[in-house]
Amino acid sequence: MTEFKEKARAHLDRGRIFGIQGKYKEAIEEYKKALKLDPSLKQALTNLKFTYYMAGMELHDGIRKKV
């Protein structure tokens, strides 16, 4: 496993912890970091979508804020 993939997995794990704690903003940031390091990490994208849903946001809302 490459260093980038290992770091992406660490961000994925932190995102899960934040999500369980109801800290959706922090979870979203962690999932975005994971995807930036490893765009093929499907679980991070799935979790990101679910976290946006749980936070009452649409995925495009988060993307629009970034632009």
PAVOMAR-32503 format. One record per residue: x, y, z of N, C-alpha, C in turn; residue in one letter. Coordinates in steps of 0.2 Angstrom, whole numbers, padded with zeros to 4 digits, always signed. Each point is the difference from the previous one (the first is absolute). Layout:
// PAVOMAR-32503
XYZXYZXYZa;...
This chain:
// PAVOMAR-32503
+0004-0006+0000-0004+0006+0000+0005+0006+0000m;-0002+0005-0004+0004+0006-0001-0001+0005+0006t;+0004+0004+0001-0001+0005+0006-0006+0004-0001e;-0002+0002-0006-0006+0004-0001-0006-0004+0002f;+0000-0007-0002-0006-0004+0001+0000-0001+0008k;+0005-0001+0003+0000+0000+0008-0003+0006+0003e;+0003+0006-0002-0003+0006+0002-0007+0001-0001k;-0002-0002-0006-0007+0000-0002-0005-0004+0005a;+0003-0006+0001-0004-0005+0005+0000+0004+0007r;+0005+0003+0002+0000+0003+0007-0006+0006+0000a;+0000+0003-0006-0005+0006+0000-0007-0004+0000h;-0001-0005-0004-0006-0004+0000-0002-0002+0007l;+0005-0003+0004-0002-0002+0007-0002+0006+0004d;+0004+0005-0001-0002+0006+0005-0007+0003-0002r;-0002+0000-0007-0006+0002-0002-0006-0004+0003g;+0002-0007+0000-0005-0004+0003-0001+0001+0008r;+0005+0002+0003-0001+0001+0007-0004+0007+0001i;+0002+0005-0004-0004+0006+0001-0007-0001-0002f;-0001-0004-0005-0007-0001-0002-0004-0004+0006g;+0003-0004+0003-0003-0004+0006-0002+0005+0005i;+0005+0005+0001-0001+0005+0005-0005+0005-0001q;-0002+0000-0007-0005+0005-0002+0003+0007-0002g;+0007+0000-0001+0004+0005-0002+0001+0000-0007k;-0006+0002-0004+0000-0001-0007+0005+0004-0004y;+0000+0006+0002+0005+0005-0003+0007-0003+0000k;+0002-0002+0005+0007-0003+0001+0000-0007-0004e;-0005-0004+0000+0000-0006-0004+0001+0002-0007a;-0004+0005-0003+0000+0002-0007+0007+0002-0002i;+0003+0004+0004+0007+0002-0001+0005-0006-0001e;-0001-0005+0005+0005-0006+0000-0002-0004-0007e;-0006-0001-0001-0001-0004-0007+0002+0004-0006y;+0000+0006+0000+0003+0004-0006+0007-0001+0000k;+0003+0000+0006+0008-0001+0000+0001-0007-0003k;-0003-0004+0003+0001-0007-0003-0001-0001-0007a;-0005+0003-0003-0001+0000-0007+0005+0004-0004l;+0003+0005+0003+0005+0004-0004+0006-0005+0000k;+0002-0003+0005+0006-0005+0000-0001-0006-0004l;-0006-0003+0000-0002-0006-0004-0007+0001-0003d;-0001+0002-0006-0006+0001-0003-0004-0006-0001p;+0004-0006+0000-0003-0006-0001-0003-0004+0006s;+0000+0004+0006-0002-0003+0006-0008+0001+0000l;-0003-0005-0002-0008+0001-0001-0003+0000+0007k;+0002-0003+0005-0003+0001+0007+0000+0007+0002q;+0005+0004-0001+0001+0007+0002-0006+0004-0004a;-0001-0002-0006-0005+0004-0004-0007-0002+0003l;-0001-0006+0001-0007-0003+0003-0001+0004+0006t;+0005+0000+0005-0001+0003+0006-0001+0007+0000n;+0004+0003-0005-0001+0008-0001-0008+0001-0002l;-0002-0004-0005-0007+0001-0002-0005-0001+0006k;+0001-0005+0004-0004-0002+0006+0000+0006+0005f;+0006+0002+0001+0001+0006+0005-0003+0006-0002t;+0000+0002-0006-0003+0006-0003-0008-0001+0002y;-0002-0006-0002-0007-0002+0002-0002+0001+0007y;+0004-0003+0004-0001+0001+0007+0000+0007+0003m;+0004+0004-0003+0001+0007+0002-0005+0004-0003a;-0005-0003-0004-0005+0004-0003+0002+0004-0006g;+0006-0002-0003+0002+0004-0006+0000-0005-0006m;+0000+0003-0006+0000-0003-0006+0008+0000-0002e;+0002-0005-0004+0007-0001-0002+0002+0006-0004l;-0005+0003-0004+0002+0006-0004+0001+0006+0004h;-0003+0000+0006+0001+0006+0004+0007+0000+0003d;+0003-0005+0001+0007-0001+0003+0004+0002-0006g;-0001-0002-0006+0004+0001-0006+0000+0007-0002i;-0006+0003+0001-0001+0007-0002+0003+0005+0005r;+0001-0002+0006+0003+0004+0005+0008+0000-0002k;+0002-0005-0002+0007-0001-0002+0002+0005-0006k;-0004+0001-0004+0001+0004-0006+0001+0007+0001v;
